[in-house]
């Protein structure tokens, strides 16, 4: 990054909104501080470049400074340089030119491998499979490349040709695949269909600029061709995305002209009110929205606004609590600043932002707004709802927490590697609804993990180690320490014990990983819906029309 570009970038950052007259006096008072600090920063970079004992990578050094500066604001305000704009646009559009597969580096120094090809995309159509290790892209050997570098080489102009050299587990000789890149569009509606007694189900995994049309097409098909009588919209683990798409989805189920949300920023000229602008598809069909702690941003706009308008019942767990709106501003040298410009408020008037980034603790950490300090707002029919802590469902269903061991089994690719070998021995499997692994498969997985020397470091073990050091320092272990040894024995990882203890969780994860190899993302989702307590509760509520209507009715005394 040249000095001219650096100064221009900082000026653009500090002068955002400088044309608003209401802030003129404040900016006049700050003018000297802005000029002084820009001059200091510019001189500092120049002096370090000239006199520091070692050669300085100016671009990386300044980038660290930028990231540190923005990191003190909130996690969503970030600098996006030109070389990262492609990935950013992919998040917004859900499209890119490439082979259509997720890749992953086995570890910091390990090879990059295919972990999930997309159905109907070039990687899958060419015959690439999960577990294939990428050795070369065209004539470039990539065995020592990072995940990001390999991803960059795999992407390219649609219809361009590439040759991929891979090493398939269990085979001695590498394989070569000629692949033609295409415009990869990731469908955000992973699967939709009928569940229970005439209940439509749609799973939306993210909000891109085209996802509303996917939801609309799925709903019309379910209503007109499958004659569903109620609908479940699953937004669990949906981290959000394009705000306008959330408004479009809400507009399908509420009257035209309804206020979905309003945004409030530092400058009144930037405040906006979003209303539904199209005629709805259906305003009477019973609707349930599934959410959890990973449902955020646009997912909370949809679920929260439908709740505030008494249009849907919410089922699951409290949502993440992201009530901040970002916008992008162009920067020099084709970069962008994604900056938080406002907070959003859903129809009841509440903001669901949970973490207060404007009042940090002395150590720099951010605290959540305690429930005792949240305020009560009211839905259209007078039902009480609260702000400051995400969206709370009418029917809360707790999800089982995954043990730490599961995390390490996934991160260390034990699941992936075992399933890669398992799939080679099983050309086909039954449909997802009928498939399950046997006890023999489970025992084989245990043996495989042991053979690979799998270990895991649980948080309880770390805390125990720290406790022991403190206890020794303060003299608590000089006498009878049998109690500590007993505790240490209970908290020491034991593979046989913990595999049997968490057999249900391990089995479900194995089944999910296996069906994904045969039925792609749809199969993985369908496998996850087996024994789904939240889905079962939604089916129960929608089947009981009296309960559904009572839940959304005006409270007595209102």
N, C-alpha and C positions, 0 to 999 in steps of 0.2 A: 504494500500500500504506500503510494507516494505521499510526501508531506502535504502537498496541496489537497489531495483527496482526504487525508486525515483531518485537516482543519475544516474542510468543507463538510465532512460528515458530522463533526462535533457541532459546528454551527447549525446544521440542519436539525440535530437532536435538540439543542438548547433553545432554538427559536421556533419550535413547533407551535403553531397557533399565534405567531407574533402579530398577525394582522388584526386580531380582535381588539377593538378600542377599549373594551371594558377592562382589559388588563394593562392598558398603556402606562399608567402610573407605576404599577408594580414592576414592569419591565424597565422603565426608566431608572428606577431605584437599583435594579439589578445589573444595569448595563456595565458599570465599572467592574463588578465581580465577574461577569461573563468574560469581558475583555482580558482582565488580569489572569484568570485561570486558563484561558486559551493560550495566552502568551507563555505562561509557565509550562504548560503541557508541551507546547511546540518546542520550546527551548530544551526541556528535559529530554525529549526523544532525540533531538539533535546532538546534545552533549554526550548522551550514552552511546550513540552510534559512532561518534568520533573518538571517544576516549576510554570506553570500557575495555578492560584488559583482553577480553575475548570478543570474537565476532558475534554480533547480535543479529538474530533474525527479526528484523523490524516488524514485519507483518505479524508474526506470531506474538511478539511482545505487546504490540498495540492491541491485538485481538484479545489477549488476556486482560488488558486494562479495560477494554470495552465490555467484555463479559462480566468482569467484576463490578463495573459501574451499573450495568443493567441488572445484575444479579441482586443488587441491594434494593431493587424495586419490587418486582414480583416474578414468578417463574415464567410468565407468558410474554413479557417484554423482552425481545431478543433481536440481535443483529443477524441478518442473513446475507452473507457475501454472495457474489455472483455465482461462484461454483456450487453453492448449495440451493440456488433458486429452483433448480429442476425438482429436487426432492420436495421443496415447499409447495410448488405448483401441483405435484402429484397428490399431496395430501388434500388439496382443495378440489381437484377435479376427479381424483381416483383413476387417472389415466397416465400412461407413459409408454414410450417405445422400448420394447425389450422382449424377453422370452417368457415372462409370466411365471415367476417362481420366487419363493422366499429362499434366501441363502443364509448360511451362518458359518462363522469361523469356530472351529472346534474349541480352540483356546487361543491365548495371545500369540502363540507361535504355530498353531495348527493350521492345516489346510482348510479352505473354504469348501463347503459342501452344499448340495441341494437338500433342503429339508421339507419343502412343500411346493410341488408344481400345481398350477391352477388348471382346473378342468377346462378343456377346449383351447388352451393357450399353446404357443409354440413348444415350450419345454415338454409338456405332457404329450402333445401330438408327435413329437420327435422320439419319444420313448424314454426320456430322462425320468429317473426315479429318486425318491428321497433316499439319502445316503450316498449318492454319487459324489465323489470328490472331484472338484474341478482342477485339472492340471494345467490346461492351457486354453487361451482364447485366441483363435487364429494362430499367429506365430509367437504370441507373447506367453511365456511361461509364468504362471501365477501362483505357484506353490508357496512362495514366501510373501504373497500379497495380503493385505488386510481385507476385511469384509467390504469396507467402503470402496476400496480401489477395484476389487473384482466387480462390485455392483456397477461402478462407473463404466467399466469396459463392456459389461453385458448390455447396458442400455445403448440405444442408438436410434437412428432414423428408421421409421417403419419401412419394411420391405428391403432393408439392407441385409446382406447375407453374412453369416459368421460360421466358423468351424469351432466346435467345442470338444476338447479332449478331456475325458473323465476316466476315473478309476472306480469301477464298481466293486464293492465289497464281495469277497469270495471268488473273484476272477483274477487271473494272473496278468493278462494283457489289457492295456487301456483301450477304451473305445473312442471313436470319433463320430460326432454328430454334426451334420450340416443343418443349420437352423436359419430360418428367415424371420427376422424380428417383425413384430407387428404392433399396432397400437393396442396396448393392453389396457382394457377397461375392467377394473375390479368391481364386480357387482356388490353393492352395499346390502341388498336384500339377499342374504345368504341362502335362505330357504323360506318358503311359505307353503301352507297346506291346511288340512282340516284335522283338528284334534278333538277328541271326545265326541259329544253329540252336536254336530253342526256348528262347531266353534272354529272360526278362522284363526290362523296363527301366522304372524309375520315377524321375522327376526331381522332387525336393521342394525348393522354393526358400526356404521359411521355416517356422518352427514357430509356429503359432497354436493357439488352444484347440480347433480342430476339424480340424487337419491329420492327426491320427492316423487318424481315420475315413476321410479321403480315401485315405491310404496303404493302409488295410485293404481298402477297396472296390476299389482298383486291383489289389492283389495277388490277391484272390479271383477277380476277373474274369480275370486273366492265368492263374491256376492252373486254374480250373474250366472256363473257356470257350476258352482258347487253349492249354491243356495245356503250359505252359512247364515245363522241367525244372530251371531254375536262375534266379536273380534278381540283377539289378544295381540297387542303390539309389544314386542319384546325389545327393550332398550338396555338390557343388562350388559355391562362391560362396554357400553357405547360412550366413548370419550368426547363426543360432540363433533363440531366442525362448522360448516357454513350456517350462519344464523338465518339467512333468508330461506334456506331449505326447511328449517324448523317451522317457520311461519307458514310455508306452503303446506306442510303436512297437517298442521293444526287446522288450516282452512278447509280441509276435506271433511271435517267433522263438526264444525260450528258455523253459525250464520255468517253471511258476508258482512263485512264491516266490523267484526268483533275485534277488540283490542287484544293482541296476543302479548305484547310487551312494550315497554318504553325504556329508553336509555337516557341517562343523565351523566353529563361530563363536566369538565371544568368550565367550558364555554357554552353558554345557553344556545348559541347558534348551532351547536353540534348535536343538541338533544333531538331525539327522534321518537316517534310513536309508530309502531308496526301494527297494522290492521290487516285482516284477511281481505283480499281483493278479488277473490273468485267465488263463484257459487259453490256451496258444499256438495259433496257426494252423498253423504248420509248423516243426518243430525239426530237420529233416534236409535240406531242399533246399539245395544249394550256394548261398552268398550272397557277393556282392562289393559292397563299399561304396566309392564314389569320393569322394575328398576333395582339397582343395588349400589353399593358404595363406589363402583367404577362408572356409574352413569353420570356424565358431567356436561356442563355447558349447554349445547343445543339439545341434548337429550333431556336436560332439566327444564328447558324452555317448553318442550313439547309436553312432558309429563306434568310440570307445574301449572302451565296455563290450562290444560284440560282439567286438572283438579280444581283450579280456581273458578272455572266456568261450570263446574259440576257436570262435566261431560264424560268423565271416566273415573273408575276406581283404580287406585294405585296399589300394587302388591309387590312385596319383596323387602328390601332394606332401604334405609335412608340414603339418598343420593350423595354425591361427592361434595357439592356446595361450591360451584364456580359461577359466580354472578358477575364476571368481568367480561367486557367486550374488547376485542382487539381489532385494530385496523393496520394496514400496511402503508408505509410512506416510502417513496423512492429516495434512494441515496446515491451519491456519486459512485461511478465505476460499476453501475448496474446492480448494486446491492439494494437491500430493503431493510427497513426497520419495522418489525411487528410490535406495535406499541399498544398498551392498554389505554384506551381513551375514555371509557365510561363504565358505569355499572348498569345492569339491566334489572328491570322491575316487572314482574308478571302481573296479570290482571287484578289481583287483590291488592296490589300496591307494595308487596313485599319483595325484598332482595334476598336471594338465597345464598349469597356469598358467606362462606363459613370462616375463612382465615382472614385476619385483619393485618394486611401488609403495611399499613400506614403507622401502626403503633407496635414496633418491634421491641422485644425485651433487650436487656443490657447485653446479652450474649449474641444478639442478632437473630435469634429464633422468632418464629411467628406463632402466636397463640390463636386457638379457635375461640369463637364467641361462645361462652358458656350458655347452656339452655336457660339459666336463670335470668340472663340479660336479653333474651330474644323477646320480640313483641308479637302480640296476637293481631292477626288480620282476619278477614272474613271472605269466604267464597261468595259467588253470586246469590246463593241461597242462604247465606248466613252461617255456614259451617266454619268453625275456627281453624285457622292454620297459622303457622309461625314462620318467622323469617330467620335469617342468620345461621342456618344449619343444614342447608340442602333441602330437598323435598322429602317429606315424611309420608310413607304410604298409609292408606287406611287400614290395610291388612299387612302387618309385619310378619315375615316368615324368616327365621334365622337360617343362614347357610352354615353348613359344617366347615370349620376351619381346616385347611390342609396342613398336615404336619410338616415340619421343616425338612424332613427326609425327602418328601416329594419334590421340593424345590431343587435339592442337590441331585436327585435322580434325573431331573430334566436338564439342569444346567450342565452336568457332566456327560450329557448325551447317552446315559445308560438306557433310557427308554428307547431313544431313537436307534441306537446300535442294535439292541436286542430285536426290535421290531423289524429292522432291515433284514436280519438273518431269518426271522420267523416268516416273513413274506416270501422269501426265496423258496421256502419249503411248502408254501400254500398258495398255489396259483389263483384260487378263488375262495371266497367265503360267502356264507348266506347273506341275505339282506340285513341291513343294519338292525331292524327291529328284532330279528331272530338270532343275531350273532352274540356269542359270549365266549370268553376264554375258559378253558378247563382248569381244574386243579393242577393237572400235570404242567400246563403252560405256566401257571403261577410259580410252581416249584422250580421250573426251568429258569424262570426269570431270577429267582432268588439265587440259584446256583451261578447264573451268569454274572450277577452283580458281585458275588463273592470272588469269582474267578478273576474279574477285572480289578479287584482290590478296591472296590468302592468304599469310601468313607464319607462321613458328613459331620460337620461341626455345628451342633445346635446352639442356639443362643443360651440355653440353660447351662451348657457346659462352659461357655465363656464367662457367664456371670459367676458360676461356681468357682472357677479359677481365680477370678478377682476377689471373691469373698474369702477364699482360703489365704491369699496373700495378705489381705487386711487382717484376718483373724490371727495369722502368725505374727504379724508386726505388732499387734496389740496384746499378744500373749494369751489369747483364748484357747490355743491348742496345746498349751503346756501341760494341762491336766488331762482329764478324760476326753478324748476326741473321737470316741466310737460313734457318737451321733453324726459327726461330720463324715466319717467313712461310710456310714449307712446311707447318708444322703448322696454321697459321691457315687456309690454303687448303683443307686436308683437312677441317677441322671447320666451315667456313662452309657454312650450308644452301644446297642447290642443288635446286630443285624437280624438274627433269627427272631429275637423277641419283637423287634419293631416291625419287621415284615409281617409277622402273624398278627400283631396288634393293629396294623393299618392295612390289612389284606383288602378290605373293601375299597379303600382309596386307591391302592396300587392297581387293583383289578380294573377299576373304572378308567384309570389313566391309560392302562395298557390297551383296553378295548377301544378307547377313543383314538389312540395313536394308530392302531391297526386299521380301523375302518376308514380313517383318513387316507390311507395308502390306496384303498380300493374305490372309495366313493367321495374322495376329496373333501372340501370344506362342508358340503351339505351333509356328508356322512358323519363328520365330526360333530356337527351341531345336533343331528338326530340322536347320536349316541349320548350326548350330554343331556338330552331331554328325558332319558330313561330315569325313573325314580326322582324326578325333579319336583321337589316339594313346593316351590313357588308356582310352577305351572299347574300342579295339582290343585293348589289353593285357588288359582284363577279360574280353573274349570269349575270348581265347587261354587264359587261366588256367582259366576255367570249362569250356572244351572239353577240357582235359587233367585228367581226374579224379584221376589219379595225382599230378600236381603240386599240385592243390588240397589233397588229403588230406595229402600230405607236408608242405605248408606249415603246416598246422594241427596236425600230429602232435607228440607228445612228443619233445623232443630226445634223441638217443642219450646214454646215461649217466645219464638221469634215472630 
